[in-house]
Amino acid sequence: MFIISPRWIYLHNKKLEKEKALLIDGSLIKEIIDKNAIKKKYKDFKVIEYADHILMPSLSEGCIKIHDCIDEEQLNIKLNRLLRNGVTKINLSGVNENIIRYTFNSHIQLGQILELDGKIANQSDIKNITSLLDSFKSDPSKLLSISLKNINQFDNDVIKKISFITNEISINLHVSLNDISHVKNEKELIKKIKFWEDINLLNNSYLYAFPVFNEQWLRYIKKNNITLMISYKELKNIEDIKYFISLLEKKYKCILISNDCESYEFYQTINLIKLFTQNKMDSDIAVKIINCVTNNTSELFSNYLSSGCIKKGNQASFNLFNYKQNYFVDSYDINPNLYNLDKESLTHVWSAGKQVDIA
């Protein structure tokens, strides 16, 4: 066992705290300890000091499309780029047969999203997906989920079968709602959503297509059953950002995703939100935004111990930011702001109790 001792720790995804340290046992956070107890109670343990650093939870990538990767070498490059941004858990979306057999020999934990398209899917496709799930269900390194594209065009019998499968084996379901925006008749829309609710399709599902999220149909879906997946590309103007913040304030669970972004844009986005809110982003909103890439993603990687929150018993995966490097604070005694996080200040990444080289 050893001790990690930074200046600040973002504990329990609530606030930055001083004079705390982590006792690490293998890949786990064994205890949260007071620094003044180190010399008395833990004097025999190795202490790794990060005197000028903030320790934050490991970041997660809820969904990244890899259709542009023509081979494993390009995919390795893409994943290593995310690792250098402090991302240690990633959901891949691509060609089913390719991603399900891919392994990444590093400190990144992968999930794979298998896609079904309502325009072309039939019972045979369902059978193929089921066979893939059966083939890898005994492999603890595989975390598989299903994605539905063009949900409005699925045959009702097929969608019922999908719902049965996802509920029977408790597999995550990702649903794109792009084509629902074409349903202009509110009664027809309500009927469709009620059908999905009746067959338990949307239970604990992940919904995509932020531009079509609106009060018209969100109110017909149980808030506690869904997570809204919002791409960084969808937060490029002040109106979209205001709407995103309003969803957080109404306690919708949201996850920020790269999807088909060319780069990892979390750090840019959190500062863009600060700019568009005229630097008045309070600590409560900042915490909610951090949760969109940490705590809120934990169920996407449910076969792993959580690393989305720094607390006793969770996985020892975290990032360290040098608060002096980009002038987070003017004085050593002033707490930094969470929205000052950036890649340039990220100096160390730990995954499952081991430091990762991000040079």
C-alpha positions in Angstrom: 0.0 0.0 0.0 1.1 3.6 -0.6 -0.3 7.1 -0.1 -1.1 9.8 -2.7 -1.0 13.3 -1.2 -2.1 16.2 -3.5 -2.9 19.8 -2.5 -6.6 19.4 -3.2 -8.8 16.4 -3.7 -12.2 16.5 -5.4 -14.0 14.2 -2.9 -17.3 12.5 -3.5 -17.9 14.6 -6.6 -19.0 17.5 -4.4 -16.2 19.9 -3.6 -12.4 20.4 -3.5 -11.0 19.6 0.0 -7.5 20.3 1.5 -5.4 18.3 3.9 -6.7 14.9 2.6 -4.8 12.0 1.1 -5.6 8.7 -0.5 -4.4 5.3 0.8 -4.1 3.1 -2.2 -4.2 -0.7 -1.9 -3.6 -2.4 -5.3 -6.2 -1.0 -7.6 -8.5 0.4 -4.9 -8.8 3.5 -2.8 -8.5 1.9 0.7 -9.1 5.0 2.8 -9.5 8.7 2.6 -7.1 9.9 5.3 -6.2 13.2 7.1 -2.7 14.4 6.2 -1.9 15.1 9.8 -2.3 11.3 10.5 0.3 10.2 7.9 3.3 10.6 10.2 1.5 9.1 13.2 -0.6 6.2 11.8 0.9 5.6 8.3 4.6 6.4 8.8 5.7 3.1 7.2 3.9 3.7 3.9 5.5 5.3 0.8 4.0 8.8 0.2 3.8 10.2 -3.3 3.5 14.0 -2.9 1.8 16.3 -5.5 2.2 19.6 -3.6 0.8 21.8 -6.3 -1.9 19.6 -7.7 -5.6 19.0 -7.8 -6.7 15.3 -7.8 -9.8 14.7 -9.9 -11.7 11.6 -10.9 -10.7 9.8 -14.1 -12.6 11.0 -17.2 -14.8 8.8 -19.3 -15.8 8.9 -22.9 -19.4 7.8 -23.2 -19.4 7.2 -27.0 -16.8 7.8 -29.7 -17.4 6.7 -33.3 -14.5 4.8 -34.9 -15.8 4.5 -38.5 -12.9 6.7 -39.6 -10.3 4.2 -38.3 -9.3 2.0 -41.2 -7.1 -0.4 -39.1 -6.1 -1.1 -35.5 -3.1 1.2 -35.7 -5.3 4.2 -36.4 -7.7 3.1 -33.6 -4.7 2.8 -31.2 -3.6 6.4 -32.1 -7.2 7.6 -31.4 -7.4 5.9 -28.0 -3.9 7.0 -26.9 -4.9 10.6 -27.8 -7.9 10.3 -25.4 -5.6 8.8 -22.7 -3.4 11.8 -22.9 -6.4 13.9 -22.1 -7.0 11.9 -18.9 -9.7 9.6 -20.3 -9.4 6.0 -19.1 -12.8 4.5 -19.9 -14.2 4.6 -23.5 -17.3 3.3 -25.3 -16.6 2.5 -28.9 -19.2 2.6 -31.7 -18.3 1.1 -35.1 -18.7 -2.0 -37.2 -20.0 -4.7 -34.9 -17.8 -7.6 -35.8 -14.6 -5.4 -35.8 -15.0 -3.6 -32.4 -16.2 -6.7 -30.5 -12.9 -8.5 -31.2 -10.7 -5.5 -30.6 -8.4 -5.3 -27.5 -6.4 -2.4 -26.4 -3.2 -3.3 -24.5 -3.0 -0.3 -22.2 -4.7 1.2 -19.2 -7.9 2.1 -21.0 -11.1 0.1 -20.2 -13.3 -0.4 -23.2 -17.0 -0.8 -23.8 -18.4 -1.7 -27.3 -21.7 -0.5 -28.7 -23.3 -2.8 -31.3 -25.6 -1.0 -33.7 -29.0 -1.9 -35.2 -30.5 0.3 -37.9 -34.4 0.5 -38.1 -34.2 1.0 -41.8 -32.7 -2.4 -42.5 -32.9 -4.4 -39.2 -34.9 -7.7 -39.2 -35.2 -10.8 -37.1 -32.0 -12.2 -38.6 -30.0 -9.1 -37.4 -31.4 -9.6 -33.9 -30.3 -13.2 -34.0 -26.8 -12.2 -35.1 -26.6 -9.6 -32.3 -27.8 -12.2 -29.8 -25.1 -14.7 -31.0 -22.4 -12.0 -30.5 -23.7 -11.3 -27.0 -23.7 -15.0 -26.1 -20.2 -15.5 -27.5 -18.7 -12.9 -25.2 -20.9 -12.9 -22.1 -18.4 -15.1 -20.2 -15.6 -12.7 -21.1 -15.3 -10.1 -18.2 -13.1 -7.8 -20.4 -16.1 -7.2 -22.8 -18.7 -4.7 -21.9 -21.3 -4.8 -24.7 -24.3 -2.6 -25.3 -26.8 -2.1 -28.2 -27.5 1.1 -30.2 -30.7 1.8 -32.1 -30.5 4.0 -35.1 -33.7 5.2 -36.9 -35.8 3.9 -34.0 -39.1 5.2 -35.6 -38.6 2.8 -38.5 -38.3 -0.5 -36.5 -41.0 -3.1 -37.0 -42.9 -3.4 -33.7 -42.2 -7.1 -33.3 -38.5 -6.4 -33.8 -38.4 -3.6 -31.2 -40.3 -5.8 -28.8 -37.6 -8.5 -29.2 -34.9 -5.9 -28.6 -36.6 -4.7 -25.5 -36.9 -8.3 -24.2 -33.2 -9.0 -24.8 -31.9 -5.8 -23.2 -34.1 -6.2 -20.1 -33.5 -10.0 -19.8 -29.7 -9.7 -19.7 -29.6 -6.1 -18.3 -27.6 -4.7 -21.2 -27.4 -0.9 -21.8 -29.5 0.5 -24.7 -28.4 3.5 -26.7 -31.1 5.2 -28.7 -30.8 7.9 -31.4 -33.9 10.1 -31.7 -33.0 12.0 -34.8 -35.9 10.6 -36.8 -38.4 11.3 -34.1 -38.1 15.0 -35.0 -40.1 14.2 -38.1 -43.1 13.2 -36.1 -45.1 16.5 -36.1 -48.3 15.1 -34.8 -48.2 15.3 -31.0 -50.8 12.5 -30.5 -48.8 10.2 -32.7 -45.7 11.1 -30.8 -47.3 10.4 -27.4 -48.6 7.1 -28.8 -45.2 6.1 -30.0 -43.5 7.0 -26.7 -46.2 5.2 -24.7 -45.6 2.1 -26.7 -41.9 2.2 -25.9 -42.6 2.8 -22.3 -45.2 -0.1 -22.2 -42.7 -2.6 -23.5 -40.0 -1.2 -21.1 -37.7 -0.2 -24.0 -36.5 3.1 -22.5 -35.8 1.7 -19.0 -32.3 3.0 -18.1 -31.6 3.9 -21.8 -29.2 6.5 -23.2 -30.8 9.0 -25.6 -28.9 10.8 -28.4 -29.8 13.8 -30.6 -29.6 16.9 -28.3 -31.1 19.2 -31.0 -34.4 17.4 -30.8 -34.6 17.2 -27.0 -37.5 19.4 -26.0 -40.2 19.7 -23.4 -42.8 18.5 -25.9 -41.8 14.9 -25.6 -39.3 14.8 -22.7 -42.2 15.1 -20.3 -43.7 11.9 -21.6 -40.6 9.9 -20.6 -39.8 9.1 -17.0 -36.8 11.3 -16.1 -35.2 8.7 -13.8 -35.2 6.1 -16.7 -33.1 8.0 -19.2 -29.7 9.6 -19.6 -29.2 12.3 -22.2 -26.1 11.9 -24.4 -24.9 15.3 -25.6 -22.1 15.8 -28.1 -19.6 18.6 -27.7 -20.5 19.6 -31.3 -24.0 20.3 -30.1 -22.9 23.0 -27.6 -21.5 25.6 -29.9 -23.9 28.6 -29.3 -25.3 30.3 -26.3 -28.9 29.0 -26.8 -27.8 25.4 -26.8 -25.6 26.0 -23.8 -28.4 27.6 -21.9 -30.7 24.7 -22.7 -28.0 22.2 -21.6 -27.6 24.1 -18.3 -31.4 24.1 -17.9 -31.5 20.3 -18.3 -28.9 20.0 -15.6 -30.8 22.4 -13.3 -33.9 20.3 -13.8 -31.9 17.2 -12.7 -31.8 15.4 -16.0 -28.8 13.0 -16.0 -26.5 14.0 -18.9 -23.3 12.7 -20.4 -21.0 14.7 -22.6 -19.7 12.6 -25.5 -17.2 13.1 -28.4 -19.3 11.0 -30.9 -17.7 12.0 -34.2 -15.6 15.0 -32.9 -12.1 15.2 -34.3 -10.7 15.9 -30.9 -11.6 15.5 -27.2 -13.4 18.8 -26.4 -14.3 18.6 -22.7 -11.8 21.2 -21.5 -12.8 23.6 -24.3 -16.5 23.1 -23.6 -16.4 23.8 -19.9 -14.5 27.0 -20.6 -16.9 27.9 -23.4 -19.8 27.5 -21.0 -18.0 29.8 -18.5 -17.6 32.4 -21.3 -21.2 32.2 -22.5 -22.5 32.5 -19.0 -20.4 35.6 -18.6 -18.1 34.0 -16.0 -21.1 33.5 -13.6 -21.1 29.7 -13.7 -21.6 28.8 -10.0 -20.0 25.9 -8.3 -23.2 23.8 -8.4 -23.3 24.0 -12.2 -19.6 23.3 -12.5 -20.0 20.1 -10.4 -22.9 19.0 -12.6 -20.8 19.5 -15.7 -17.9 17.5 -14.2 -20.4 14.7 -13.4 -21.2 14.5 -17.1 -17.8 13.0 -17.8 -17.3 11.2 -14.4 -20.0 10.1 -12.1 -22.9 10.0 -14.6 -20.9 7.5 -16.8 -20.5 4.8 -14.1 -23.3 2.6 -15.3 -21.9 2.5 -18.8 -18.9 0.6 -17.3 -20.9 -1.3 -14.7 -18.6 -4.4 -14.9 -15.8 -2.3 -13.5 -15.4 -0.7 -10.1 -16.4 3.0 -10.4 -13.6 5.5 -11.0 -16.0 8.4 -11.6 -15.9 9.5 -8.0 -13.1 9.7 -5.4 -14.2 7.8 -2.4 -13.3 4.8 -0.3 -13.7 1.5 -2.1 -13.7 3.0 -5.6 -11.1 2.2 -8.2 -7.8 4.1 -7.8 -8.1 5.9 -11.2 -7.7 9.7 -11.2 -6.1 12.7 -12.9 -3.8 15.3 -11.4 -3.7 18.9 -12.5 -1.0 21.4 -11.6 -2.9 24.4 -10.5 0.2 26.7 -10.7 0.8 25.8 -14.4 -2.0 27.8 -15.9 -2.6 30.3 -13.0 -5.6 28.5 -11.6 -5.3 30.7 -8.5 -3.5 34.0 -7.7 -2.8 32.9 -4.1 -1.9 29.5 -2.6 -4.7 30.0 -0.1 -7.5 30.5 -2.6 -9.4 27.5 -3.9 -9.2 26.9 -7.6 -12.3 26.8 -9.8 -13.4 23.6 -11.4 -13.9 25.2 -14.8 -10.2 26.2 -14.9 -9.3 22.5 -15.7 -7.5 22.1 -19.0 -5.3 19.6 -20.8 -2.2 21.8 -20.4 -2.4 21.6 -16.6 -2.9 17.8 -16.7 0.4 16.3 -15.6 -0.4 12.8 -14.3 -2.9 10.1 -15.1 -3.5 7.1 -12.8 -5.4 4.0 -13.8 -6.3 1.1 -11.5 -3.5 2.1 -9.0 -0.8 2.6 -11.7 0.6 5.7 -13.1 0.2 6.0 -16.9 2.8 7.6 -19.1 1.0 10.4 -21.1 4.2 12.1 -22.5 
